[in-house]
Amino acid sequence: MEPQPGDAFDELWPQLYRFFLRRSLPPEDAKDLAQESLLRLWRRRHDVSPQRHAAYAYRIAQHLLVDHLRRRPPVVSIEAASNVPAQPPEDRVHTLYLLSRLPASQAMVIELRLLEGHSVEVVAGMLHRTPASVKNLQYRGLQALRTMLQGEYAE
């Protein structure tokens, strides 16, 4: 049985949904943003090679998340108040902003490896790359982030 075009999208939806949930978004917002990410990918599916769909979808998701966090004031439910995130919302937005300035492949690797905790092998499989390529992208991405942060604090 040959893979159908929608198969990749079916696999990406739960990953994108979890991506948004991990950022402390309400489930309704996470569903909306995951759906919007896939809709935007679908519109550009002919411009993006199938091997790059996952990376492209995560890049879209990052941009949607930053836009969403900028537009909405933070709302915390009583249940969530006891689970205060380790990183203040301003830091989270700043982190996502810095990641958005990286090339998509580097940002995606850093996101999956460091923020979501996936192994090199898992990320390589997700992005259809070799483990050595993932390590290289992570190294270069971290170097670029270090340079950006040094530039911010040098002022």
MIDOSE-1310 file (N, C-alpha, C; in nm, 2 decimals, decimal comma, always signed):
residues 155
mepq	+0,08/-0,12/+0,00/+0,00/+0,00/+0,00/+0,09/+0,12/+0,00; +0,07/+0,21/-0,10/+0,15/+0,34/-0,11/+0,09/+0,44/-0,01; +0,19/+0,52/+0,04/+0,14/+0,63/+0,13/+0,06/+0,73/+0,06; -0,05/+0,78/+0,12/-0,13/+0,88/+0,06/-0,09/+1,02/+0,11
pgda	-0,12/+1,13/+0,03/-0,08/+1,26/+0,08/-0,13/+1,30/+0,22; -0,24/+1,26/+0,25/-0,30/+1,29/+0,38/-0,24/+1,22/+0,50; -0,16/+1,11/+0,47/-0,10/+1,03/+0,58/-0,01/+1,11/+0,67; +0,07/+1,19/+0,60/+0,17/+1,28/+0,68/+0,10/+1,38/+0,76
fdel	-0,01/+1,43/+0,71/-0,09/+1,52/+0,79/-0,16/+1,46/+0,91; -0,20/+1,33/+0,89/-0,26/+1,26/+1,00/-0,16/+1,23/+1,11; -0,04/+1,21/+1,07/+0,07/+1,19/+1,17/+0,11/+1,32/+1,24; +0,11/+1,43/+1,17/+0,15/+1,56/+1,22/+0,05/+1,62/+1,32
wpql	-0,07/+1,59/+1,30/-0,17/+1,66/+1,39/-0,15/+1,64/+1,53; -0,14/+1,51/+1,58/-0,12/+1,49/+1,72/+0,01/+1,55/+1,77; +0,12/+1,55/+1,69/+0,24/+1,61/+1,73/+0,23/+1,76/+1,75; +0,16/+1,82/+1,65/+0,14/+1,97/+1,67/+0,05/+2,00/+1,78
yrff	-0,05/+1,92/+1,80/-0,14/+1,94/+1,92/-0,06/+1,94/+2,05; +0,02/+1,84/+2,06/+0,10/+1,83/+2,19/+0,20/+1,94/+2,20; +0,26/+1,98/+2,08/+0,35/+2,10/+2,08/+0,28/+2,22/+2,15; +0,16/+2,25/+2,11/+0,09/+2,36/+2,17/+0,04/+2,34/+2,31
lrrs	+0,00/+2,22/+2,34/-0,04/+2,19/+2,48/+0,08/+2,21/+2,58; +0,20/+2,17/+2,53/+0,32/+2,18/+2,62/+0,36/+2,32/+2,65; +0,30/+2,41/+2,57/+0,33/+2,55/+2,59/+0,21/+2,62/+2,68; +0,15/+2,54/+2,75/+0,04/+2,58/+2,85/-0,08/+2,65/+2,78
lppe	-0,11/+2,61/+2,66/-0,23/+2,66/+2,59/-0,35/+2,57/+2,63; -0,46/+2,64/+2,64/-0,59/+2,56/+2,66/-0,61/+2,46/+2,55; -0,67/+2,35/+2,57/-0,69/+2,25/+2,47/-0,76/+2,30/+2,34; -0,85/+2,39/+2,36/-0,93/+2,45/+2,25/-0,83/+2,53/+2,16
dakd	-0,75/+2,61/+2,22/-0,65/+2,69/+2,14/-0,55/+2,60/+2,08; -0,51/+2,50/+2,15/-0,41/+2,40/+2,09/-0,46/+2,34/+1,97; -0,59/+2,30/+1,97/-0,66/+2,23/+1,86/-0,66/+2,33/+1,74; -0,71/+2,45/+1,77/-0,72/+2,55/+1,66/-0,59/+2,58/+1,60
laqe	-0,48/+2,60/+1,68/-0,35/+2,63/+1,62/-0,29/+2,51/+1,55; -0,31/+2,39/+1,60/-0,26/+2,27/+1,52/-0,33/+2,26/+1,39; -0,46/+2,29/+1,39/-0,54/+2,28/+1,26/-0,49/+2,39/+1,17; -0,47/+2,51/+1,22/-0,43/+2,62/+1,13/-0,29/+2,59/+1,08
sllr	-0,20/+2,53/+1,16/-0,07/+2,49/+1,11/-0,08/+2,40/+0,99; -0,16/+2,30/+1,00/-0,18/+2,20/+0,89/-0,25/+2,26/+0,77; -0,34/+2,35/+0,80/-0,41/+2,42/+0,69/-0,31/+2,50/+0,60; -0,22/+2,57/+0,67/-0,12/+2,65/+0,60/-0,02/+2,56/+0,53
lwrr	+0,02/+2,45/+0,59/+0,10/+2,35/+0,52/+0,03/+2,30/+0,40; -0,09/+2,27/+0,41/-0,17/+2,21/+0,30/-0,17/+2,31/+0,18; -0,19/+2,44/+0,21/-0,19/+2,54/+0,11/-0,06/+2,55/+0,03; +0,05/+2,52/+0,10/+0,19/+2,53/+0,04/+0,25/+2,39/+0,01
rhdv	+0,16/+2,28/+0,01/+0,21/+2,15/+0,00/+0,29/+2,12/-0,13; +0,26/+2,20/-0,24/+0,32/+2,18/-0,36/+0,46/+2,25/-0,37; +0,47/+2,35/-0,28/+0,60/+2,42/-0,27/+0,70/+2,36/-0,18; +0,66/+2,27/-0,10/+0,75/+2,21/+0,00/+0,76/+2,06/-0,03
spqr	+0,88/+2,01/-0,03/+0,89/+1,87/-0,06/+0,84/+1,78/+0,06; +0,78/+1,67/+0,03/+0,72/+1,59/+0,13/+0,82/+1,55/+0,25; +0,94/+1,54/+0,22/+1,04/+1,52/+0,33/+1,05/+1,63/+0,42; +1,01/+1,75/+0,38/+1,03/+1,87/+0,47/+0,90/+1,91/+0,53
haay	+0,79/+1,84/+0,51/+0,66/+1,87/+0,57/+0,66/+1,89/+0,72; +0,73/+1,80/+0,79/+0,73/+1,81/+0,94/+0,80/+1,94/+0,98; +0,92/+1,96/+0,93/+0,99/+2,08/+0,97/+0,92/+2,21/+0,93; +0,85/+2,21/+0,82/+0,78/+2,33/+0,77/+0,66/+2,35/+0,86
ayri	+0,59/+2,24/+0,90/+0,47/+2,25/+0,99/+0,51/+2,30/+1,13; +0,63/+2,26/+1,18/+0,67/+2,31/+1,31/+0,71/+2,45/+1,30; +0,77/+2,49/+1,19/+0,80/+2,64/+1,17/+0,68/+2,72/+1,17; +0,58/+2,68/+1,10/+0,45/+2,75/+1,10/+0,39/+2,75/+1,24
aqhl	+0,40/+2,64/+1,31/+0,35/+2,63/+1,45/+0,42/+2,73/+1,54; +0,55/+2,74/+1,52/+0,62/+2,84/+1,61/+0,57/+2,98/+1,58; +0,56/+3,02/+1,46/+0,51/+3,15/+1,42/+0,37/+3,17/+1,47; +0,28/+3,08/+1,46/+0,15/+3,09/+1,51/+0,15/+3,11/+1,66
lvdh	+0,23/+3,03/+1,73/+0,24/+3,04/+1,88/+0,28/+3,18/+1,92; +0,39/+3,23/+1,86/+0,43/+3,36/+1,89/+0,32/+3,47/+1,87; +0,26/+3,46/+1,76/+0,15/+3,55/+1,73/+0,04/+3,54/+1,83; +0,00/+3,41/+1,87/-0,10/+3,39/+1,96/-0,07/+3,45/+2,10
lrrr	+0,05/+3,42/+2,14/+0,10/+3,47/+2,28/+0,10/+3,62/+2,28; +0,13/+3,69/+2,17/+0,14/+3,83/+2,17/+0,00/+3,89/+2,17; -0,10/+3,83/+2,11/-0,23/+3,88/+2,09/-0,32/+3,87/+2,22; -0,30/+3,76/+2,29/-0,38/+3,73/+2,40/-0,31/+3,75/+2,53
ppvv	-0,39/+3,82/+2,63/-0,33/+3,83/+2,76/-0,33/+3,69/+2,83; -0,23/+3,66/+2,91/-0,23/+3,53/+2,97/-0,35/+3,51/+3,07; -0,41/+3,40/+3,06/-0,52/+3,36/+3,14/-0,49/+3,23/+3,21; -0,50/+3,23/+3,34/-0,46/+3,11/+3,42/-0,58/+3,06/+3,50
siea	-0,61/+2,94/+3,48/-0,72/+2,88/+3,55/-0,68/+2,85/+3,70; -0,77/+2,83/+3,78/-0,74/+2,80/+3,92/-0,66/+2,67/+3,93; -0,69/+2,57/+3,85/-0,62/+2,44/+3,85/-0,48/+2,46/+3,80; -0,46/+2,55/+3,70/-0,33/+2,57/+3,65/-0,24/+2,65/+3,73
asnv	-0,30/+2,73/+3,82/-0,22/+2,82/+3,91/-0,13/+2,75/+4,00; -0,16/+2,62/+4,03/-0,07/+2,54/+4,12/+0,05/+2,49/+4,04; +0,04/+2,48/+3,90/+0,14/+2,43/+3,82/+0,21/+2,55/+3,75; +0,27/+2,64/+3,82/+0,34/+2,75/+3,76/+0,45/+2,71/+3,67
paqp	+0,46/+2,76/+3,55/+0,57/+2,71/+3,46/+0,70/+2,76/+3,51; +0,80/+2,68/+3,49/+0,94/+2,72/+3,53/+0,99/+2,84/+3,46; +0,94/+2,87/+3,35/+0,99/+2,98/+3,27/+0,87/+3,08/+3,26; +0,90/+3,21/+3,30/+0,79/+3,31/+3,29/+0,75/+3,33/+3,15
pedr	+0,62/+3,37/+3,12/+0,57/+3,39/+2,99/+0,65/+3,48/+2,90; +0,71/+3,59/+2,96/+0,79/+3,68/+2,88/+0,92/+3,60/+2,83; +0,98/+3,52/+2,91/+1,09/+3,44/+2,87/+1,06/+3,34/+2,76; +0,94/+3,28/+2,77/+0,89/+3,19/+2,67/+0,88/+3,25/+2,54
vhtl	+0,81/+3,37/+2,54/+0,80/+3,45/+2,42/+0,93/+3,49/+2,36; +1,02/+3,53/+2,44/+1,16/+3,56/+2,40/+1,23/+3,44/+2,34; +1,22/+3,33/+2,40/+1,28/+3,21/+2,35/+1,23/+3,17/+2,22; +1,09/+3,18/+2,20/+1,03/+3,15/+2,07/+1,07/+3,25/+1,97
ylls	+1,08/+3,38/+2,01/+1,13/+3,48/+1,91/+1,27/+3,45/+1,86; +1,36/+3,41/+1,95/+1,50/+3,38/+1,91/+1,50/+3,26/+1,82; +1,42/+3,16/+1,85/+1,41/+3,04/+1,77/+1,36/+3,08/+1,63; +1,27/+3,17/+1,62/+1,21/+3,21/+1,49/+1,31/+3,28/+1,41
rlpa	+1,41/+3,33/+1,46/+1,52/+3,40/+1,39/+1,62/+3,30/+1,33; +1,62/+3,18/+1,37/+1,71/+3,07/+1,32/+1,65/+3,02/+1,19; +1,74/+2,96/+1,11/+1,69/+2,88/+1,00/+1,60/+2,77/+1,05; +1,50/+2,74/+0,97/+1,39/+2,64/+1,01/+1,45/+2,51/+1,06
sqam	+1,54/+2,46/+0,99/+1,60/+2,33/+1,03/+1,67/+2,33/+1,17; +1,74/+2,44/+1,19/+1,81/+2,45/+1,32/+1,71/+2,47/+1,43; +1,61/+2,56/+1,41/+1,51/+2,58/+1,51/+1,43/+2,45/+1,55; +1,40/+2,38/+1,44/+1,32/+2,26/+1,46/+1,40/+2,16/+1,55
viel	+1,53/+2,14/+1,51/+1,61/+2,04/+1,59/+1,62/+2,09/+1,74; +1,65/+2,21/+1,76/+1,66/+2,26/+1,90/+1,53/+2,24/+1,97; +1,42/+2,27/+1,90/+1,29/+2,26/+1,96/+1,26/+2,11/+2,00; +1,29/+2,02/+1,91/+1,26/+1,88/+1,93/+1,36/+1,82/+2,03
rlle	+1,48/+1,86/+2,02/+1,59/+1,80/+2,11/+1,58/+1,85/+2,25; +1,59/+1,99/+2,26/+1,61/+2,05/+2,39/+1,48/+2,08/+2,46; +1,38/+2,13/+2,39/+1,26/+2,17/+2,46/+1,16/+2,05/+2,47; +1,16/+1,96/+2,38/+1,07/+1,85/+2,39/+1,14/+1,72/+2,44
ghsv	+1,28/+1,72/+2,44/+1,35/+1,61/+2,50/+1,36/+1,48/+2,42; +1,34/+1,49/+2,28/+1,36/+1,37/+2,20/+1,51/+1,34/+2,18; +1,54/+1,21/+2,16/+1,67/+1,17/+2,13/+1,71/+1,21/+1,99; +1,84/+1,21/+1,96/+1,90/+1,24/+1,83/+1,84/+1,15/+1,73
evva	+1,83/+1,02/+1,76/+1,77/+0,92/+1,66/+1,63/+0,95/+1,63; +1,55/+0,98/+1,73/+1,41/+1,01/+1,71/+1,39/+1,13/+1,62; +1,47/+1,24/+1,65/+1,46/+1,36/+1,57/+1,50/+1,34/+1,43; +1,61/+1,26/+1,42/+1,65/+1,22/+1,28/+1,54/+1,15/+1,20
gmlh	+1,48/+1,06/+1,26/+1,37/+0,99/+1,20/+1,25/+1,09/+1,16; +1,22/+1,18/+1,26/+1,11/+1,27/+1,24/+1,13/+1,36/+1,12; +1,26/+1,41/+1,11/+1,29/+1,51/+1,01/+1,36/+1,44/+0,88; +1,37/+1,31/+0,88/+1,42/+1,24/+0,76/+1,57/+1,29/+0,74
rtpa	+1,65/+1,29/+0,84/+1,79/+1,33/+0,84/+1,87/+1,22/+0,91; +2,00/+1,23/+0,89/+2,09/+1,14/+0,96/+2,11/+1,19/+1,10; +2,15/+1,11/+1,20/+2,18/+1,16/+1,33/+2,30/+1,26/+1,33; +2,39/+1,24/+1,24/+2,50/+1,34/+1,24/+2,45/+1,47/+1,19
svkn	+2,36/+1,47/+1,10/+2,30/+1,60/+1,05/+2,23/+1,67/+1,16; +2,15/+1,59/+1,24/+2,08/+1,65/+1,36/+2,18/+1,71/+1,46; +2,28/+1,64/+1,49/+2,38/+1,69/+1,58/+2,45/+1,82/+1,53; +2,47/+1,82/+1,40/+2,53/+1,94/+1,34/+2,44/+2,06/+1,34
lqyr	+2,31/+2,04/+1,31/+2,21/+2,14/+1,31/+2,19/+2,20/+1,45; +2,19/+2,11/+1,55/+2,18/+2,15/+1,69/+2,30/+2,24/+1,73; +2,42/+2,19/+1,70/+2,54/+2,27/+1,73/+2,54/+2,41/+1,67; +2,51/+2,41/+1,54/+2,50/+2,54/+1,47/+2,39/+2,63/+1,52
glqa	+2,28/+2,57/+1,55/+2,17/+2,65/+1,61/+2,20/+2,71/+1,74; +2,27/+2,63/+1,83/+2,30/+2,68/+1,96/+2,41/+2,79/+1,95; +2,50/+2,77/+1,85/+2,60/+2,88/+1,83/+2,54/+3,01/+1,79; +2,44/+3,00/+1,70/+2,37/+3,12/+1,65/+2,29/+3,18/+1,76
lrtm	+2,23/+3,10/+1,85/+2,15/+3,16/+1,96/+2,25/+3,23/+2,06; +2,37/+3,16/+2,08/+2,47/+3,22/+2,17/+2,51/+3,36/+2,12; +2,53/+3,37/+1,99/+2,57/+3,49/+1,92/+2,46/+3,60/+1,94; +2,34/+3,56/+1,92/+2,22/+3,65/+1,93/+2,22/+3,70/+2,08
lqge	+2,23/+3,61/+2,17/+2,22/+3,66/+2,31/+2,34/+3,74/+2,35; +2,46/+3,71/+2,30/+2,57/+3,80/+2,34/+2,55/+3,94/+2,28; +2,49/+3,95/+2,16/+2,46/+4,08/+2,10/+2,36/+4,16/+2,18; +2,26/+4,09/+2,24/+2,16/+4,16/+2,32/+2,22/+4,21/+2,45
yae	+2,30/+4,13/+2,51/+2,36/+4,17/+2,64/+2,48/+4,26/+2,63; +2,53/+4,28/+2,51/+2,65/+4,37/+2,49/+2,60/+4,51/+2,48; +2,47/+4,53/+2,46/+2,42/+4,67/+2,44/+2,41/+4,74/+2,57
